[in-house]
Amino acid sequence: MIIFANGGFTEPPELYPDDLIIAADGGARHCRSLGLTPHLVVGDFDSLDETELAELQAAGSQVVRYARNKDFTDLELALQHARQRGATEILVLAALGGRWDQTLANLLLPAAEELCCTKIRLIDGAQEMSFLRGGECMEVLGQPGDTVSLVPLKGDAHGVTTQGLSYPLHAESLIFGSTRGISNELLGTQASIWLEQGLVLCVVIHITA
């Protein structure tokens, strides 16, 4: 499942025709720029006008409108709808932008407990972000020299073990607020990361030609 948010947009990775697409408010414009019609558009629609909404509905999009005085951002609402539809893997595009509050909130949304069983990746050009929870293992794919950074959240991360990175970790701790896990590198095309306890944001920056 793919969610288009309304932040800064760069060319996405390959998308497949069978992917269910949800647009969070103005994210629908990103869809249309790619010639895609979202299956579902949610939000308070402060970024889309009525003409655009009518065109989306005429093209087959389901539109779910929320009041502007709501408790959740449009992207969080989109994630809720994706979970209700049984999504186990979600790719989020255009989640970053000029507003730091929105960007930080969007980055942290996948850390919510209700999404712990859903694999969520945020893509922004060559950058890919995902979460690793205690007791899990993550496979990182890329090319030699790609940057891999591990950022502990919600406290210290314990029992971090890596394989396939230039600076390996062996059941070690990453301290919350420390930069020790920043700017590691892939040695080959694949690496593995294990975490015993905590929550880690993994950022992969792929080398571009």
Z-matrix of the N, CA and C atoms (Angstrom, degrees):
N
C 1 1.456
C 2 1.534 1 108.72
N 3 1.317 2 116.05 1 143.15
C 4 1.463 3 121.37 2 -177.30
C 5 1.527 4 109.21 3 -122.60
N 6 1.337 5 115.27 4 134.63
C 7 1.459 6 120.78 5 175.23
C 8 1.522 7 108.39 6 -117.90
N 9 1.321 8 116.09 7 127.90
C 10 1.463 9 122.18 8 173.38
C 11 1.522 10 107.88 9 -99.53
N 12 1.330 11 116.74 10 115.27
C 13 1.460 12 120.78 11 173.12
C 14 1.527 13 108.94 12 -86.66
N 15 1.330 14 116.33 13 -172.60
C 16 1.466 15 120.42 14 -173.56
C 17 1.523 16 111.80 15 -113.07
N 18 1.340 17 116.98 16 27.02
C 19 1.451 18 119.95 17 178.97
C 20 1.516 19 111.97 18 -92.74
N 21 1.337 20 115.48 19 -161.75
C 22 1.451 21 120.16 20 177.87
C 23 1.520 22 110.47 21 -60.98
N 24 1.314 23 116.60 22 139.61
C 25 1.464 24 120.31 23 -172.53
C 26 1.513 25 110.89 24 -123.55
N 27 1.317 26 115.06 25 128.44
C 28 1.453 27 121.91 26 173.32
C 29 1.520 28 108.31 27 -122.05
N 30 1.318 29 116.26 28 164.23
C 31 1.464 30 120.72 29 -176.44
C 32 1.532 31 110.08 30 -55.15
N 33 1.331 32 117.89 31 124.22
C 34 1.463 33 121.07 32 -175.82
C 35 1.518 34 111.84 33 -80.28
N 36 1.343 35 116.83 34 169.37
C 37 1.454 36 119.72 35 172.43
C 38 1.520 37 110.24 36 -69.19
N 39 1.299 38 116.61 37 -179.15
C 40 1.463 39 120.25 38 -178.49
C 41 1.525 40 110.39 39 -61.84
N 42 1.328 41 115.45 40 129.92
C 43 1.455 42 121.37 41 177.72
C 44 1.522 43 108.81 42 -107.76
N 45 1.308 44 115.98 43 149.58
C 46 1.453 45 120.32 44 -175.51
C 47 1.530 46 110.15 45 -110.22
N 48 1.340 47 117.14 46 143.82
C 49 1.471 48 120.92 47 -175.76
C 50 1.520 49 113.56 48 -58.40
N 51 1.334 50 117.73 49 -29.05
C 52 1.459 51 120.47 50 -176.16
C 53 1.524 52 113.19 51 -84.05
N 54 1.338 53 117.87 52 -5.52
C 55 1.461 54 120.31 53 179.89
C 56 1.520 55 110.71 54 -66.44
N 57 1.332 56 116.49 55 132.85
C 58 1.449 57 120.33 56 173.40
C 59 1.521 58 107.73 57 -78.72
N 60 1.314 59 117.29 58 130.16
C 61 1.465 60 122.26 59 -173.40
C 62 1.528 61 110.23 60 -114.47
N 63 1.335 62 115.11 61 127.63
C 64 1.459 63 122.06 62 174.15
C 65 1.522 64 108.13 63 -116.38
N 66 1.306 65 116.96 64 132.63
C 67 1.462 66 121.64 65 176.76
C 68 1.524 67 109.22 66 -109.01
N 69 1.319 68 116.08 67 130.65
C 70 1.462 69 121.47 68 174.82
C 71 1.529 70 107.64 69 -92.86
N 72 1.324 71 115.82 70 101.69
C 73 1.461 72 122.84 71 178.76
C 74 1.527 73 111.49 72 50.50
N 75 1.347 74 117.67 73 -117.74
C 76 1.454 75 121.05 74 -175.63
C 77 1.514 76 114.68 75 -62.86
N 78 1.331 77 117.91 76 -9.18
C 79 1.451 78 120.48 77 173.82
C 80 1.517 79 112.38 78 -59.69
N 81 1.340 80 115.77 79 -20.22
C 82 1.471 81 119.84 80 177.38
C 83 1.522 82 111.03 81 -61.86
N 84 1.332 83 117.26 82 -30.96
C 85 1.470 84 119.72 83 178.24
C 86 1.521 85 110.85 84 -66.12
N 87 1.338 86 117.11 85 -37.05
C 88 1.458 87 119.69 86 176.18
C 89 1.530 88 110.22 87 -62.56
N 90 1.323 89 115.90 88 -40.72
C 91 1.469 90 119.76 89 177.27
C 92 1.523 91 110.74 90 -58.71
N 93 1.311 92 115.34 91 -49.57
C 94 1.465 93 119.41 92 -176.25
C 95 1.526 94 111.28 93 -64.97
N 96 1.332 95 116.95 94 -31.25
C 97 1.465 96 119.65 95 178.84
C 98 1.524 97 111.42 96 -64.74
N 99 1.341 98 115.85 97 -22.91
C 100 1.463 99 121.47 98 177.91
C 101 1.519 100 112.28 99 -97.42
N 102 1.333 101 116.09 100 3.32
C 103 1.458 102 119.97 101 -178.02
C 104 1.512 103 113.23 102 77.35
N 105 1.352 104 116.86 103 22.43
C 106 1.461 105 121.95 104 -178.47
C 107 1.530 106 110.32 105 -106.82
N 108 1.310 107 115.47 106 146.21
C 109 1.460 108 121.48 107 173.49
C 110 1.516 109 108.27 108 -110.19
N 111 1.327 110 119.09 109 116.08
C 112 1.464 111 120.10 110 -179.78
C 113 1.527 112 111.02 111 -65.77
N 114 1.319 113 115.34 112 144.27
C 115 1.459 114 119.32 113 176.45
C 116 1.526 115 111.12 114 -71.46
N 117 1.335 116 116.27 115 -32.28
C 118 1.458 117 121.87 116 -177.02
C 119 1.528 118 108.92 117 -140.69
N 120 1.326 119 116.29 118 136.24
C 121 1.465 120 122.19 119 175.18
C 122 1.521 121 107.21 120 -124.29
N 123 1.348 122 117.03 121 124.05
C 124 1.458 123 120.88 122 -178.19
C 125 1.522 124 109.72 123 -126.23
N 126 1.347 125 115.74 124 152.63
C 127 1.454 126 120.03 125 176.07
C 128 1.503 127 112.48 126 146.25
N 129 1.338 128 115.17 127 -176.91
C 130 1.458 129 119.88 128 176.44
C 131 1.523 130 111.21 129 -91.66
N 132 1.335 131 116.31 130 -6.92
C 133 1.461 132 124.78 131 174.81
C 134 1.520 133 113.76 132 59.78
N 135 1.335 134 113.13 133 44.26
C 136 1.457 135 117.96 134 170.53
C 137 1.526 136 110.79 135 -83.98
N 138 1.343 137 116.49 136 -4.96
C 139 1.457 138 120.71 137 179.55
C 140 1.524 139 113.02 138 -111.83
N 141 1.315 140 117.38 139 -6.80
C 142 1.467 141 122.22 140 177.89
C 143 1.519 142 109.07 141 -122.81
N 144 1.333 143 116.83 142 141.26
C 145 1.458 144 118.59 143 177.01
C 146 1.531 145 109.72 144 -92.57
N 147 1.326 146 115.52 145 172.51
C 148 1.462 147 120.41 146 -174.95
C 149 1.526 148 112.04 147 -64.73
N 150 1.327 149 116.70 148 -31.95
C 151 1.467 150 119.31 149 178.35
C 152 1.520 151 110.67 150 -64.84
N 153 1.331 152 116.24 151 -43.65
C 154 1.464 153 119.79 152 178.31
C 155 1.524 154 111.32 153 -63.95
N 156 1.329 155 116.80 154 -40.26
C 157 1.463 156 119.81 155 178.51
C 158 1.521 157 110.99 156 -63.63
N 159 1.319 158 116.46 157 -41.49
C 160 1.466 159 120.25 158 179.19
C 161 1.525 160 110.71 159 -63.51
N 162 1.329 161 116.60 160 -39.66
C 163 1.468 162 120.29 161 178.62
C 164 1.522 163 110.97 162 -65.34
N 165 1.329 164 116.78 163 -39.02
C 166 1.456 165 120.36 164 178.38
C 167 1.528 166 111.11 165 -65.13
N 168 1.328 167 116.33 166 -43.79
C 169 1.459 168 119.67 167 178.50
C 170 1.519 169 111.14 168 -64.18
N 171 1.326 170 117.34 169 -40.13
C 172 1.458 171 120.91 170 178.44
C 173 1.524 172 111.63 171 -63.92
N 174 1.332 173 115.65 172 -29.47
C 175 1.468 174 120.15 173 179.41
C 176 1.524 175 112.27 174 -82.25
N 177 1.347 176 116.89 175 -7.69
C 178 1.460 177 120.01 176 176.40
C 179 1.511 178 115.47 177 113.54
N 180 1.341 179 118.81 178 2.93
C 181 1.466 180 120.88 179 179.54
C 182 1.523 181 110.62 180 -76.15
N 183 1.335 182 115.51 181 139.81
C 184 1.458 183 120.46 182 169.89
C 185 1.521 184 107.60 183 -85.67
N 186 1.316 185 117.55 184 130.47
C 187 1.467 186 122.18 185 -176.93
C 188 1.521 187 109.38 186 -112.56
N 189 1.343 188 116.43 187 125.85
C 190 1.465 189 121.90 188 177.31
C 191 1.524 190 107.58 189 -119.57
N 192 1.318 191 115.64 190 113.54
C 193 1.467 192 121.19 191 -174.82
C 194 1.526 193 110.83 192 -98.80
N 195 1.341 194 115.41 193 137.56
C 196 1.458 195 122.18 194 175.64
C 197 1.525 196 109.03 195 -118.20
N 198 1.336 197 115.80 196 155.86
C 199 1.463 198 120.95 197 175.87
C 200 1.527 199 109.95 198 -66.81
N 201 1.320 200 116.87 199 151.50
C 202 1.465 201 120.00 200 179.59
C 203 1.522 202 111.75 201 -67.59
N 204 1.320 203 117.41 202 -31.60
C 205 1.470 204 121.07 203 177.36
C 206 1.524 205 108.72 204 -86.21
N 207 1.324 206 115.67 205 71.87
C 208 1.460 207 121.07 206 -177.43
C 209 1.517 208 110.34 207 -115.26
N 210 1.321 209 116.31 208 167.66
C 211 1.457 210 121.37 209 -175.43
C 212 1.524 211 113.72 210 -92.83
N 213 1.327 212 117.82 211 -7.14
C 214 1.457 213 121.18 212 -174.88
C 215 1.525 214 110.36 213 -130.47
N 216 1.333 215 115.61 214 152.06
C 217 1.462 216 119.36 215 173.56
C 218 1.530 217 109.00 216 -73.13
N 219 1.320 218 115.06 217 164.98
C 220 1.467 219 119.57 218 179.80
C 221 1.530 220 111.10 219 -62.44
N 222 1.334 221 117.24 220 -36.28
C 223 1.457 222 119.01 221 179.75
C 224 1.525 223 111.09 222 -67.84
N 225 1.327 224 117.77 223 -40.00
C 226 1.463 225 118.92 224 177.87
C 227 1.526 226 110.61 225 -63.42
N 228 1.323 227 117.14 226 -38.98
C 229 1.459 228 120.27 227 176.12
C 230 1.530 229 110.79 228 -62.19
N 231 1.325 230 116.51 229 -40.30
C 232 1.465 231 120.12 230 178.94
C 233 1.528 232 110.70 231 -63.27
N 234 1.336 233 116.60 232 -40.98
C 235 1.463 234 120.11 233 177.25
C 236 1.528 235 111.31 234 -64.49
N 237 1.313 236 116.97 235 -38.05
C 238 1.460 237 120.31 236 176.90
C 239 1.525 238 110.92 237 -61.68
N 240 1.318 239 116.54 238 -43.61
C 241 1.466 240 120.16 239 178.84
C 242 1.530 241 110.71 240 -65.34
N 243 1.329 242 116.47 241 -39.03
C 244 1.464 243 119.37 242 178.87
C 245 1.524 244 110.45 243 -62.73
N 246 1.317 245 116.38 244 -42.29
C 247 1.470 246 119.80 245 179.19
C 248 1.520 247 110.95 246 -65.34
N 249 1.343 248 116.95 247 -40.20
C 250 1.456 249 120.37 248 178.14
C 251 1.521 250 112.33 249 -62.31
N 252 1.325 251 116.09 250 -27.59
C 253 1.458 252 120.99 251 179.21
C 254 1.526 253 112.37 252 -88.83
N 255 1.318 254 115.82 253 7.99
C 256 1.448 255 120.32 254 173.08
C 257 1.512 256 115.81 255 84.36
N 258 1.328 257 117.90 256 19.81
C 259 1.464 258 120.40 257 -178.38
C 260 1.529 259 110.52 258 -65.38
N 261 1.321 260 116.70 259 133.09
C 262 1.460 261 122.63 260 173.94
C 263 1.519 262 111.47 261 -107.20
N 264 1.334 263 117.03 262 -20.48
C 265 1.459 264 122.37 263 175.84
C 266 1.530 265 108.47 264 -135.84
N 267 1.331 266 116.11 265 130.76
C 268 1.466 267 121.01 266 -178.07
C 269 1.520 268 108.75 267 -132.27
N 270 1.304 269 115.58 268 131.85
C 271 1.454 270 122.66 269 173.01
C 272 1.518 271 107.77 270 -105.87
N 273 1.342 272 117.07 271 122.04
C 274 1.461 273 121.86 272 -178.16
C 275 1.524 274 108.88 273 -108.44
N 276 1.319 275 115.96 274 125.07
C 277 1.463 276 122.65 275 179.65
C 278 1.527 277 109.94 276 -113.78
N 279 1.324 278 116.79 277 152.06
C 280 1.467 279 123.60 278 174.66
C 281 1.521 280 112.65 279 60.87
N 282 1.341 281 116.70 280 38.75
C 283 1.465 282 120.90 281 -179.57
C 284 1.519 283 112.85 282 -90.86
N 285 1.339 284 117.89 283 -10.67
C 286 1.456 285 121.03 284 -177.27
C 287 1.525 286 109.93 285 -106.84
N 288 1.319 287 116.38 286 160.08
C 289 1.458 288 118.68 287 -178.23
C 290 1.509 289 111.96 288 -175.19
N 291 1.327 290 115.82 289 -161.76
C 292 1.450 291 121.54 290 -174.43
C 293 1.520 292 114.09 291 -77.61
N 294 1.333 293 117.93 292 -24.56
C 295 1.463 294 120.45 293 -179.13
C 296 1.521 295 110.25 294 -86.26
N 297 1.317 296 117.44 295 118.52
C 298 1.456 297 121.05 296 -178.03
C 299 1.523 298 111.70 297 -65.53
N 300 1.338 299 117.39 298 -37.62
C 301 1.463 300 118.74 299 -178.40
C 302 1.527 301 110.86 300 -63.03
N 303 1.335 302 116.23 301 -45.40
C 304 1.460 303 120.08 302 179.17
C 305 1.525 304 111.03 303 -66.23
N 306 1.334 305 116.36 304 -42.38
C 307 1.467 306 119.82 305 -178.86
C 308 1.517 307 111.50 306 -62.84
N 309 1.334 308 117.62 307 -46.92
C 310 1.459 309 120.54 308 179.47
C 311 1.526 310 111.32 309 -63.57
N 312 1.321 311 116.26 310 -42.58
C 313 1.458 312 119.59 311 178.95
C 314 1.527 313 110.83 312 -62.53
N 315 1.328 314 117.17 313 -42.05
C 316 1.462 315 120.66 314 179.69
C 317 1.523 316 111.59 315 -64.81
N 318 1.345 317 116.26 316 -40.19
C 319 1.464 318 120.30 317 179.37
C 320 1.526 319 111.22 318 -63.13
N 321 1.331 320 117.22 319 -34.17
C 322 1.451 321 121.02 320 -175.23
C 323 1.526 322 113.45 321 -88.86
N 324 1.316 323 117.89 322 -13.23
C 325 1.463 324 119.90 323 -178.86
C 326 1.533 325 113.27 324 -53.68
N 327 1.346 326 119.62 325 -43.85
C 328 1.472 327 119.01 326 -179.14
C 329 1.526 328 114.05 327 -64.54
N 330 1.337 329 117.70 328 -11.16
C 331 1.463 330 120.65 329 179.27
C 332 1.521 331 112.41 330 -80.83
N 333 1.316 332 117.94 331 -6.44
C 334 1.468 333 121.73 332 -179.32
C 335 1.522 334 110.72 333 -60.37
N 336 1.325 335 116.20 334 140.29
C 337 1.461 336 120.81 335 -177.05
C 338 1.527 337 112.70 336 -59.95
N 339 1.338 338 116.76 337 -35.96
C 340 1.466 339 118.89 338 -178.55
C 341 1.521 340 112.74 339 -68.33
N 342 1.337 341 116.76 340 -11.10
C 343 1.461 342 120.44 341 178.66
C 344 1.531 343 111.80 342 -108.07
N 345 1.343 344 116.59 343 14.61
C 346 1.461 345 120.15 344 -174.41
C 347 1.520 346 112.89 345 -64.67
N 348 1.318 347 118.21 346 -23.65
C 349 1.471 348 121.19 347 -179.38
C 350 1.524 349 111.93 348 -97.52
N 351 1.312 350 116.84 349 7.73
C 352 1.464 351 121.60 350 -178.76
C 353 1.518 352 109.87 351 -113.01
N 354 1.317 353 116.71 352 126.51
C 355 1.464 354 121.40 353 178.17
C 356 1.525 355 107.98 354 -82.28
N 357 1.327 356 116.45 355 116.38
C 358 1.459 357 121.75 356 -176.31
C 359 1.522 358 109.28 357 -121.60
N 360 1.324 359 116.19 358 128.92
C 361 1.464 360 121.76 359 175.22
C 362 1.525 361 108.56 360 -121.22
N 363 1.319 362 115.98 361 135.15
C 364 1.459 363 121.95 362 173.60
C 365 1.521 364 107.65 363 -105.72
N 366 1.323 365 116.01 364 126.47
C 367 1.458 366 121.38 365 -177.86
C 368 1.523 367 109.62 366 -115.33
N 369 1.327 368 115.86 367 131.40
C 370 1.459 369 121.32 368 174.49
C 371 1.521 370 107.49 369 -138.30
N 372 1.314 371 117.09 370 93.43
C 373 1.452 372 121.27 371 -176.93
C 374 1.522 373 110.77 372 62.06
N 375 1.338 374 116.69 373 -119.95
C 376 1.465 375 121.09 374 -178.90
C 377 1.523 376 112.45 375 -85.55
N 378 1.322 377 117.76 376 -1.19
C 379 1.454 378 121.36 377 -177.33
C 380 1.524 379 111.32 378 -101.00
N 381 1.320 380 114.97 379 136.39
C 382 1.463 381 122.05 380 -178.79
C 383 1.516 382 108.61 381 -130.70
N 384 1.328 383 117.60 382 129.67
C 385 1.452 384 122.74 383 -177.03
C 386 1.516 385 110.66 384 -124.37
N 387 1.336 386 116.49 385 135.85
C 388 1.458 387 121.66 386 176.76
C 389 1.520 388 108.55 387 -151.91
N 390 1.338 389 116.05 388 169.57
C 391 1.460 390 121.31 389 -175.56
C 392 1.520 391 111.16 390 -114.31
N 393 1.329 392 114.43 391 145.25
C 394 1.456 393 122.14 392 174.86
C 395 1.520 394 108.02 393 -122.46
N 396 1.333 395 115.84 394 124.51
C 397 1.460 396 121.41 395 -178.49
C 398 1.528 397 110.41 396 -104.05
N 399 1.327 398 115.23 397 159.97
C 400 1.447 399 120.51 398 -179.90
C 401 1.517 400 112.14 399 -54.99
N 402 1.344 401 116.35 400 135.01
C 403 1.452 402 121.28 401 -179.08
C 404 1.513 403 114.00 402 88.38
N 405 1.343 404 117.14 403 2.72
C 406 1.454 405 120.91 404 -177.73
C 407 1.523 406 111.62 405 -112.09
N 408 1.333 407 114.17 406 161.42
C 409 1.459 408 122.58 407 173.58
C 410 1.521 409 108.26 408 -124.26
N 411 1.313 410 116.76 409 141.36
C 412 1.469 411 121.92 410 -179.25
C 413 1.519 412 109.64 411 -123.34
N 414 1.330 413 115.96 412 136.28
C 415 1.452 414 120.96 413 172.77
C 416 1.532 415 108.56 414 -100.33
N 417 1.314 416 116.56 415 129.87
C 418 1.463 417 122.87 416 179.10
C 419 1.521 418 108.02 417 -109.54
N 420 1.323 419 116.03 418 126.67
C 421 1.458 420 121.57 419 -179.54
C 422 1.518 421 110.19 420 -112.90
N 423 1.315 422 116.97 421 143.07
C 424 1.454 423 120.72 422 178.57
C 425 1.511 424 111.18 423 176.80
N 426 1.313 425 115.35 424 -144.96
C 427 1.455 426 122.42 425 179.80
C 428 1.523 427 109.50 426 -127.24
N 429 1.335 428 117.59 427 153.76
C 430 1.466 429 119.16 428 177.41
C 431 1.531 430 111.28 429 -53.12
N 432 1.321 431 115.18 430 132.26
C 433 1.457 432 120.33 431 -179.27
C 434 1.517 433 114.37 432 97.37
N 435 1.327 434 118.04 433 -12.78
C 436 1.464 435 119.87 434 175.06
C 437 1.527 436 109.68 435 -59.47
N 438 1.320 437 116.48 436 140.46
C 439 1.469 438 121.34 437 179.91
C 440 1.525 439 110.64 438 -81.32
N 441 1.314 440 116.15 439 135.18
C 442 1.469 441 122.26 440 176.24
C 443 1.525 442 107.90 441 -128.01
N 444 1.333 443 116.18 442 120.48
C 445 1.465 444 120.79 443 179.73
C 446 1.521 445 109.70 444 -120.57
N 447 1.333 446 115.85 445 139.62
C 448 1.458 447 122.69 446 179.34
C 449 1.523 448 108.74 447 -118.50
N 450 1.328 449 115.99 448 119.14
C 451 1.468 450 121.53 449 -176.13
C 452 1.529 451 108.85 450 -118.52
N 453 1.334 452 118.67 451 113.99
C 454 1.469 453 120.41 452 178.90
C 455 1.529 454 110.93 453 -71.84
N 456 1.319 455 114.68 454 140.92
C 457 1.460 456 121.28 455 179.40
C 458 1.533 457 109.44 456 -127.87
N 459 1.296 458 116.73 457 157.01
C 460 1.466 459 122.71 458 176.98
C 461 1.529 460 111.55 459 59.70
N 462 1.327 461 117.39 460 29.03
C 463 1.452 462 121.62 461 180.00
C 464 1.519 463 111.86 462 115.89
N 465 1.334 464 115.99 463 -173.44
C 466 1.457 465 120.96 464 -177.73
C 467 1.523 466 110.85 465 -70.71
N 468 1.347 467 115.50 466 151.14
C 469 1.463 468 122.15 467 175.06
C 470 1.521 469 107.83 468 -108.16
N 471 1.336 470 116.85 469 128.59
C 472 1.460 471 121.16 470 -174.73
C 473 1.525 472 111.03 471 -117.67
N 474 1.329 473 114.84 472 149.79
C 475 1.453 474 120.39 473 177.84
C 476 1.510 475 112.63 474 69.37
N 477 1.330 476 116.32 475 44.77
C 478 1.464 477 121.10 476 179.21
C 479 1.528 478 108.59 477 -88.70
N 480 1.323 479 116.35 478 122.09
C 481 1.458 480 122.26 479 178.67
C 482 1.523 481 108.70 480 -127.50
N 483 1.316 482 116.38 481 133.06
C 484 1.469 483 120.04 482 179.50
C 485 1.521 484 110.20 483 -125.51
N 486 1.308 485 114.94 484 151.19
C 487 1.463 486 122.30 485 174.58
C 488 1.521 487 108.03 486 -137.66
N 489 1.325 488 117.01 487 130.22
C 490 1.456 489 120.57 488 178.65
C 491 1.510 490 114.00 489 96.65
N 492 1.351 491 117.45 490 10.71
C 493 1.463 492 121.71 491 177.30
C 494 1.530 493 109.85 492 -112.96
N 495 1.305 494 116.37 493 154.69
C 496 1.474 495 121.15 494 -177.12
C 497 1.519 496 112.63 495 -60.68
N 498 1.331 497 117.23 496 -37.75
C 499 1.464 498 121.73 497 -179.01
C 500 1.528 499 107.68 498 -116.73
N 501 1.332 500 117.36 499 92.91
C 502 1.466 501 120.31 500 -173.46
C 503 1.521 502 112.48 501 -73.04
N 504 1.309 503 114.54 502 154.27
C 505 1.461 504 122.83 503 172.77
C 506 1.527 505 107.76 504 -119.41
N 507 1.327 506 115.90 505 141.11
C 508 1.460 507 121.24 506 -177.72
C 509 1.525 508 109.01 507 -125.78
N 510 1.308 509 116.35 508 92.82
C 511 1.470 510 122.01 509 179.85
C 512 1.524 511 111.05 510 50.83
N 513 1.320 512 116.00 511 45.74
C 514 1.463 513 121.55 512 -176.48
C 515 1.526 514 111.08 513 -105.76
N 516 1.325 515 115.57 514 173.80
C 517 1.463 516 121.69 515 -178.88
C 518 1.520 517 110.65 516 -108.12
N 519 1.326 518 115.16 517 142.78
C 520 1.455 519 122.08 518 169.60
C 521 1.527 520 106.34 519 -111.41
N 522 1.319 521 115.87 520 122.33
C 523 1.466 522 121.09 521 -173.08
C 524 1.522 523 110.24 522 -87.01
N 525 1.308 524 115.51 523 133.41
C 526 1.460 525 121.40 524 177.70
C 527 1.522 526 110.07 525 -57.84
N 528 1.332 527 116.61 526 126.47
C 529 1.455 528 120.56 527 -178.75
C 530 1.515 529 113.55 528 93.32
N 531 1.338 530 117.43 529 -5.09
C 532 1.456 531 121.59 530 177.75
C 533 1.529 532 109.80 531 -98.61
N 534 1.334 533 116.09 532 155.29
C 535 1.464 534 120.39 533 -178.49
C 536 1.529 535 112.47 534 -104.20
N 537 1.321 536 117.48 535 17.67
C 538 1.454 537 119.78 536 -175.45
C 539 1.533 538 112.61 537 -58.66
N 540 1.304 539 117.80 538 -33.92
C 541 1.457 540 120.21 539 -175.24
C 542 1.512 541 114.73 540 -84.90
N 543 1.326 542 118.26 541 6.09
C 544 1.457 543 122.15 542 -176.08
C 545 1.531 544 111.20 543 -85.45
N 546 1.338 545 115.16 544 143.09
C 547 1.476 546 123.63 545 169.09
C 548 1.520 547 114.59 546 62.81
N 549 1.340 548 115.99 547 45.62
C 550 1.454 549 120.16 548 165.89
C 551 1.533 550 107.28 549 -81.73
N 552 1.333 551 117.64 550 176.35
C 553 1.469 552 119.76 551 -177.70
C 554 1.522 553 111.27 552 -141.16
N 555 1.314 554 114.95 553 146.21
C 556 1.456 555 120.66 554 173.32
C 557 1.533 556 109.82 555 -70.90
N 558 1.334 557 115.59 556 134.73
C 559 1.456 558 119.81 557 174.99
C 560 1.524 559 111.67 558 -84.85
N 561 1.325 560 115.56 559 -33.85
C 562 1.461 561 121.07 560 -179.94
C 563 1.509 562 109.99 561 -131.88
N 564 1.319 563 116.53 562 -140.56
C 565 1.465 564 120.70 563 -178.36
C 566 1.528 565 112.43 564 -98.31
N 567 1.337 566 117.12 565 -2.29
C 568 1.459 567 119.74 566 -177.33
C 569 1.515 568 110.53 567 -152.20
N 570 1.317 569 115.94 568 143.24
C 571 1.458 570 122.14 569 174.64
C 572 1.518 571 108.67 570 -138.83
N 573 1.328 572 116.27 571 159.39
C 574 1.460 573 121.89 572 177.91
C 575 1.517 574 109.47 573 -123.80
N 576 1.324 575 115.77 574 142.06
C 577 1.462 576 121.57 575 179.14
C 578 1.522 577 108.18 576 -131.78
N 579 1.323 578 116.48 577 126.09
C 580 1.460 579 122.29 578 176.95
C 581 1.520 580 109.24 579 -112.65
N 582 1.341 581 115.71 580 145.78
C 583 1.459 582 120.88 581 178.42
C 584 1.519 583 108.74 582 -136.32
N 585 1.325 584 116.16 583 125.98
C 586 1.463 585 120.36 584 179.71
C 587 1.526 586 111.57 585 -84.11
N 588 1.337 587 116.69 586 -42.93
C 589 1.468 588 119.92 587 -174.09
C 590 1.515 589 110.50 588 -149.61
N 591 1.342 590 116.22 589 134.47
C 592 1.454 591 120.84 590 176.90
C 593 1.514 592 112.04 591 118.03
N 594 1.311 593 114.79 592 -162.33
C 595 1.466 594 122.80 593 -179.96
C 596 1.523 595 108.06 594 -142.39
N 597 1.325 596 116.35 595 129.10
C 598 1.457 597 121.46 596 -176.09
C 599 1.523 598 110.24 597 -128.69
N 600 1.324 599 115.60 598 132.93
C 601 1.455 600 121.41 599 170.94
C 602 1.523 601 107.32 600 -90.10
N 603 1.340 602 115.98 601 124.35
C 604 1.461 603 121.28 602 179.18
C 605 1.516 604 108.29 603 -106.53
N 606 1.333 605 115.92 604 122.60
C 607 1.457 606 122.20 605 178.93
C 608 1.519 607 108.73 606 -115.16
N 609 1.330 608 116.09 607 122.78
C 610 1.459 609 121.62 608 177.36
C 611 1.529 610 107.64 609 -112.54
N 612 1.329 611 116.52 610 126.99
C 613 1.460 612 121.40 611 177.09
C 614 1.521 613 107.23 612 -113.36
N 615 1.327 614 115.44 613 109.08
C 616 1.448 615 120.88 614 -175.47
C 617 1.532 616 110.58 615 -80.54
N 618 1.316 617 115.77 616 140.55
C 619 1.456 618 120.89 617 175.62
C 620 1.529 619 109.15 618 -68.19
N 621 1.312 620 116.24 619 132.12
C 622 1.460 621 120.29 620 177.80
C 623 1.528 622 109.39 621 -110.86
N 624 1.325 623 114.57 622 151.65
C 625 1.472 624 119.59 623 -177.45
C 626 1.508 625 110.49 624 -67.89
